[in-house]
Structures are given as structure tokens and as C-alpha cells.
Amino acid sequence: MTSKLTPEQIQLLKDDLSVELAGFLIDDYHYTPEEAVDVLYTSETFERLQDNSTGLYYQSSGYVYSFLQNELMRASVA
């Protein structure tokens, strides 16, 4: 039997992931909390996380963070 997540549960998963991702940015890049949130919220990774069809909200924070790290690395090279 498969249980479907409610929209509220999905939003909670997204919110929890966002908090963890911001924490990773603070730890790894020494951003202030405000900078970390700004970087996260303006990223393509966050945009994908908000799109329910990607299912990214259901993945581990480390997995999602790897996308964000790659995105930041690409941006720093450009």
C-alpha cells in the first residue's frame, strides 16, 4: 500500500531541507545566515527543490547539497 504525502507534508520536507542546506553553506562557505539564505533562495537548485515534479524534496540533504555545490562551482568559474 502506497501512502501519498499531503501538500503540507511536502512543504515541511522542503522547509527542513532548506534549513539543512543553509546550514551547510554557513559551515562550508562561512556565509552569514542571511547570505546563506540569499544564495540558496536564488539558486537553480532551490528552484528545482520547489518543483514537486522533480521529487528532489524526497532526497537526502547531502544529495541535494551536491547539486548546489556543483552549481556554485560552475558560477565561480564563469
N, C-alpha and C positions, 0 to 999 in steps of 0.2 A: 504494500500500500504506500502510495506516494503522498506526502503532505505538501501543500503549496504554502509558500510564505506569504503573509499578508503584506500590503504596501508599507505598513508601519514597521514590520519586522525587517523588510528590505532596507528601509531608510535607516533603521538602527544599525544594521550591518555596515552601511555606507558611512554613517557618522563615526562608528567605532574605528573603522579602517582609516578614516581621515585623521582622527586623533593620533593613531599609531604612526601614520606616515609623517605627520608634522613633527612628532617626537623623533623619528629617525633623522629628519632634516636638521633638527636642532642639534642632535648628537653628532651627526657625521659632517655637517657643513658649518656648524657653530652659528646658525641663524638665530636671531631672536625669535620668540614665539610669533610675533607679528610678521616678520619676514618669512618664516616657515609657512604660515597660513597663506600669505600672498603668493609665494612660489607654488604651493600646492594648488590653490584655487585657480590660478591662471595657467595651469599645465594641461597638456593634452591627456595625460594620464587621469587627471581628475574628471575631465570631460567624459572620458570612456567609462570611468567608475560610475558616473551619474546615469549613464545609458544602461537601462536594465537589460537590454538585449545582449550586451556583452557578457553578462554573468560575472563580471570582474568583482562585484561586491561579495561574491561567494568564495573568493580565493583567499589565500593567506596574505597577511600584511607583507611578509617578506617577498612573496611573488609579485605583488602589485608594486612594491617599492623598487624592485629590479627594473620595472618599466620606467618608473620615474627617474631613477638614476641614469638609465640609458638616454632618456630624453634630456636631462640636464647636461650629460656629457656631450651629446650632439650639439646642444645650444652653445656650449662653451667653446667648441671647435669652430663653429660658424662665425 
